[in-house]
Amino acid sequence: MSAWPDYAKVLLESYSESRESALIRTEMESGPPKQARVRSRVMITRNITAAFASDADYLAFLDWYSNDIDEGALWFEFFDDVRNSIVLARFAEGGLQANAIRKPSEGIYIWELPCKLESWG
């Protein structure tokens, strides 16, 4: 199984996650709505930004994305910094849009890539 590349650094300041509901809710004619758990596991969606220190790292990531995980369709191992564990993840939606960010003090560009990943929780 493929793994998230080490050179694709996840920026924690951009990290967010959401969990789908495991409940079904039924409105009643009177009184409070009823709720019941209907799923033992739920999908967790993570919005992250991956940063690349060089063009070579960014191009290597594109190769990994295209060839190793079939344009984002396949599952891969992802280290979840929040839970301090490895989870199986995949890209939630196809397509990528990277941004070149100039660091004037260093005279270089880095690449930032917003991603939406999903995993079973």
Sequence and secondary structure as in RCSB ss.txt:
>XXXX:A:sequence
MSAWPDYAKVLLESYSESRESALIRTEMESGPPKQARVRSRVMITRNITAAFASDADYLAFLDWYSNDIDEGALW
FEFFDDVRNSIVLARFAEGGLQANAIRKPSEGIYIWELPCKLESWG
>XXXX:A:secstr
  B  TTSEE GGG EEEE   EEEE  SSSS EEEE  SS EEEEEEEEEESSHHHHHHHHHIIIIISTTTTS 
EEEEETTTTEEEEEEESSS    EEEEETTTTEEEEEEEEEEEEE 
